């Protein structure tokens, strides 16, 4: 627990959260369009989670998360085909669920060759770099596997929209992910 300047224990998050006035919270969140994290820091919290809980408890409607439009250039047909082949053969298109509620679209590409993943990142124009995956002791492979993760919503949407006609194996999953992006974002 936190202590004040006299060494006395101060009430925790739940007490401070209940002290936030409805009108003040509505002004900051709805009128001034501040983020939950910014409001949380304004009131001395380290995250926006208590603010989200307070907004829900006061029945203030939450904004849909708006992603910025990506600056992914129009890819050449050869690049679209290459990316689609890479995702179909070496990758995954997933929706990551956090605490059963939040859904985050991701494109993951795995390979033992870092240059392959760097080429993928270069075509897409992302600053993401492949990270090393540690294999288990029971793995039969002698090589280290690397993973490139793309989890920016606008980037995932733009990539999938451009390569959708070229996908074969993961076409249904890509359509599902694009539907979720359109619904929630």
N, C-alpha and C positions, 0 to 999 in steps of 0.2 A: 504494500500500500504506500501511497505517497504521503509525505509529511509537509506541513506548512512551515513558515519561517520560525514558528515557536516550537517545532518538534511534535506537534499534535498530528494524529492520523487524519487524513482528509478522506472524504468519501470517494469511491471509485468511479469508473466509467458510467455505470448505470445511473448513479445519482446525478452526475454532471450532465448526462444526456437528457434526463427529465427536466433539467433546469432551462433547457433551450426553448425559448418562446416560439409558439406557432408562427406568429407574424414575422418575427426576425428570420426564422428558417425559410419561410415561404418567400420573403423578399430576396434573401441571398440565393436561393436555389431557383426559383421560378422567374423573378423579375431580373436579377442581375446575372442569371445563368452561370453561376459559379459551379464548379465540380464538387462532388462529395468530398474528395480529398482536400480541396482548398478550404471548404467549410470546416472540415475536421481539424485542419491545422489552425484555422482561425479560432476555434474553440479549445485548442490545446490537446487534441487527439493526435495520435501518430498515423492514423489511417482514416479512410472515409467510411469504414464499416459501421461505426456507431451512428453516423449521420444517416446512412441508408436505413438502419433499423428505426431511427427516430422518424424519418420521413414516412416509412411504412406505417408506424404506429399512429401518426397524425393523419393518415390517409391523404398525403400529398402525392399526386401521381408522379412516378419516376419517369424521367426522360428516356427515350430510346437512345442508346449509344450511337452517336453519329461518327462514322469514320470519314476521314478526309479522302477525297478522290485521289486515286493513285496516279502517279506520273509514268506508268508503264507504257512504253512506246508500243506502237503496233508492230507486232513481231512478223518476221518474214515467214512464209509458209514452211521453209526448211526448219526454221527454229521452232515453230509450233509443233511440227512433226517430231523433232528431236526431243523436246520437252515432254510431249505426250508419251513417247516411247520410254523415256527415262522414268516417268512416273508409273506407267503401266508395268514396267519390268522391275524397277528397283525402288519403287516408292509406295507411299500410302497417302490417302486422302482421308482425314479423320475429323471428327467433332469431339473435342476434349471437353468433358463435363467436369465442372468443379463443384463439389458439394451437391451434386445432383441437379443444380439449377443452371448455372452459367454455361453457355456453350461457346467454345472457341474453335473456329475452323483452322486446321493446320494441314500443310503439305510437308511430308517427311520423305527424304530420299536417302537411302543407305547405299554405301559402296565401300570397297576396300581401297579404291583409288581416290585420293584427295583431289587430283587434277580434274577428274570427272565431275565432282561436286563443285569445284571452283568454276568450271565451265558453265554448269547449271546456274550458279549464282550470278555469273557475269551476264548471261543471256537475260535473266530475269531483272537484273539491275539491283539486287539487294545487297546490303552491307553485311548480311549474315555470312558467317564462315563455318565450314564444317567443324564439328566437335568430335573428339575421339570417344568411342564407346568401349568400355572395358568388357571383354568377353568373360563368361563364367568359366569356372575351372573345368566344367564338364564339356566345354565346347571342343569340337573336333577340328575346328579351323585353326590354322597356325597364323593367319593374318588378322590384323586389327581392323575393325569396321569403323567407319566414320559416318556421321549423320548430318545432313543439312536440314534445318527446320525453318519453314516459312510460316509465320503465324500472324502476320499483319493482315487484318481483314480485307483491306482494299487490295492488297497484293494478291491474296488468295483468290479473291473474286475476279480480278482482272486476268490472272493466269488461267483460271478455269474457264472463263468466258471465251478466251482466245483459243484454248487447246481442246475444247469440248468436242468439236467434230473429228479430231484426230485420235481421241481416246477410244480404246476398244474394251479392255477388261474393266476399267474403273469408271466407265461412262455413267453408270447408274448412281454410283456413289458421288460423283462430281455433281450430277443434277440434284441429288438430295442435299448436298452441302450448299449449293447455290440457292436452293429454296429456303434453307435455314438462314442464310445470310440475308436474303430479301425479307424474310419474316421478322427477324430479330434486330437487324442492323439497318 
